[in-house]
Amino acid sequence: MKSNINRIMQVILILALWFPFTASAQQRYKYQAIHSGVPLVDNNGNTLSAHGACIIKEGRRYYLFGEKHSDTSNVFEGFNCYSSADLISWKFERLALPRQTSGKLGPKRIGERAKVMKSPETGEYVMFMHVDTLGYTDQFIGYATSSSVTGPYRFRGPLMFNGQAIRKWDMGTFQDNDGSGYLLIHGGEIYELSADYKSIVKKVNGNMTPGFESPAMLKKDNVYYFLGSDLTSWERNDNYYYTSNKLSGPWSKKGFFSPPGSLTRNSQTTFVLPIISAKDTTFMFMGDRWSYPKQASAATYVWQPLSFIDTNLSMSEWYDSWRICPNGKFVPDKIIGDTIVNSDHHRIRYNGEWQLTNDRITLTSSAVKGNSFTVSFEGIQAALYGFSSPSGGYVNIELTDAKGKLLLSNLVDNYSKYANSSLKYITPLLKKGKYTLSVMITGEKSNWSDKRKNLYGSTGTSFSFDKLIIKR
């Protein structure tokens, strides 16, 4: 008997030693704030891939769903699911809905804008999406179901209304306070879903305006806010919104919710998440910063808190980093540490030709493929600031440890239709130690054409470096 007890105690001791190590390993890719416009990695160190996304909360965790992409084609690769306790650090759960072996979501098909809601009547999770061909000639709104929030989801085909599929493309969803579910369509159309969310019972609102794609909605103080964007392909534009006291309208066009010319902070609306606490609610705008063709490795996300004055919606302030307090309010999160400026040649090693320029701020710039710089530092986090412009291109950023082992590698897109300075890259929290950050010009750029072969996107391959902040 004593021998068995000793064996049990040995097992308990081993587990006690092993589990903290495992937990630590699982948590090595964590952040301290919500960051916008930078590549983020999940618990495995892989770039977060969830575009056209939505977030739902189940229990104490948030679940993020979005498009999985590749850098070689725009075909449907599946919808990913991630989870988080704080909207800051994300765990990869699974490929919630994979590409099918054949059929409407099979090879060489399109699947976009995954939106998930839980039916209060059935307790089932229903995922909605835009389904199409690569040439966008067979569009309809499809749906999939699962008994578990993380999936796997089973594709059920088109969502039906009066025996017909809804043959539209950009779509969103909205769940009202009473649990009623609604489908949002480009142009401003709104459809009420059945109680089980598997069909449509009626059309609530008709087309309001041409364009108005990437629809999203929120409700605050019994006022509905309907957000959307103009039609400019992968290019960003100034998104706008409408308000109404009823989903059936009439709707009042209110204008832009981000400063004119900011192109919705260089993003396109995809969803609005209410972050609800006992004391307050913060509404988080979720936007995509598309980066065609590098949609998997370089496209990022813009998640920003929204502000309200009466029924006027605003995203007037930009926060590189922010977080939610226990009282439900948001606060900016300033990155503070040792600042290494771009002209500090004692700490920065430049390779190739780099020019010191002065365009509102002093920058070190290059557009030559293969040109690079490295910075060695000691600390727990590094934040790189740079300048985006109409001629911005891709840079590859790598983080290595003191032994030269590659820890992270990310592609960063520096294209913006308007010039601006911001956080371009931030590492997750690191074990305190010595590291090297390397930045290299790839000679590539975000670029695409429309059906008329008009060329859009960046005019160059440059990167302009401002500073690096090291948190110790």
RALIN-V38693 format. One line per field, one symbol per residue. phi: phi as a letter, one per 30 degrees, with the letter a starting at -180 (. if undefined). burial: 1 if it has 16 or more other ideal C-beta (glycine too) atoms within 10 Angstrom, else 0. A space follows every 50 residues. Layout:
# RALIN-V38693
phi: ???
burial: ???
This chain:
# RALIN-V38693
phi: .ddddddddddddddddddeddddddcdcbbcadccibdccddcicddba chdbbbcbicccbccaddbbccacddckcdbbbacbiccbcdcaddbddd dajdcceibcbbhdbcbcdddcidcbccadcaddchbbdaccbbbadcdd jdccdcjddcbhibddcbcebabbcdddjdcbccbejjdbbddddcicac cadcbcdcadihchdbbbbbhicccccabdcbhdddbddbabbadbddid ccdcjdcceejdhhhiabebabcdccbdcabcccdcbccdbdcdddccdb bccbdccbbhcccbbdccbebaacdedjdcbdbddcldccddcdddcccc bjcbcdbbbibdbcbabcejdabbbcablbabbccbbcadcdbdbccbcb cdciddcbbbcbccdadbdacadcabdddcdeacbbccbbddicbdaabc ddidcbjdcabdbcccabcccc
burial: 00000000000000000000000000001011111111111110001111 11111110000111111110000001111111110111111111111110 00011000111111111110000011111111000000111111110011 10101000111000010111111110000111111111111110001101 00111001000111111111000111111101011111111111001010 10000111000111111111111010000001111111111111111111 11111100000010100111111100000100101010010100000100 00010000000011111000111110101111111111101111111111 00000011011111111001111111111100001111111101110000 0000001100111111111110
